[in-house]
Amino acid sequence: TTKNTLVNHLRDDLKIKKTDLVFLHSGVLGLGKIDGGIETITAAFENVLAEGLLVIPSFSYSWCNNEIFDPFSTDCPEMGTYASKVWKNSKFIRSSNPNFSVSALQNPSNHNLIKYIFSSPAEKTCFGEGSVFDRMHEISKERDGHILLLGGAHNDVVFRCTFLHYVEEIMKIPYRYL
C-alpha cells in the first residue's frame, strides 16, 4: 500500500470528499506492506480530508478497569496498531474520556469541529445526547460522515461497532448499561 493507492481508494472507490467526517477503525495487517509505514495512512487522510475530520477510537477502558487515565500517556492497546501509534503523534489531539477517548487528526480547517466534539457536556453517558458520538452524528447532518473499517479487523472489532451503542442509547434500548 502506498500513499497514492490509499488516496485513490479513499477518494475514488469510497467517494470520501475533502470536507467529510470519517470515524476510522483500522487493521493495518490487511493493508499488506505499507510503503512508509503507519505515517502513510495519516498522510493519505491528510490529503483526502484537507478540510474534514478523521476521528479514531483511542479507547483505553481505564474507568472500567479502575485505572487512572491520562490522555497524554494512557495507551489504547485494544484499538489496533494504527490507533495505538497515532494518538501519540502531535498531529492528533485526544479527548479526555477515561473509557472511550477518541483522537482527531488536526488540520487548519477543522479546529472548530474538534472543539465541538471534544467539548461534550455529557457527564453521565459515553454514548447519549451530547456525547462525542452524538456530536459526530450532528456534524454528519451538514457534511457526509463515514464509519470506515480500513484494512480489515485488527481483532474481534469486526463484530463490534461503537457507533451502534450511540443508536441504542438514543433509542433507549433497555439493556444499555449507563
Secondary structure, DSSP 8 states (H G I E B T S, - for coil): --HHHHHHIIIIIS---TT-EEEEEE-GGGG-S-TT-THHHHHHHHHHTTTSEEEEE----TTTTT----TTT---GGGHHHHHHHTTSTTEEE---TTT-EEEE--TT-HHHHHHHHT----S-SSSTTSHHHHHHHHTTTS-EEEEEESS-SSGGGG--HHHHHHHHHTT-TT---
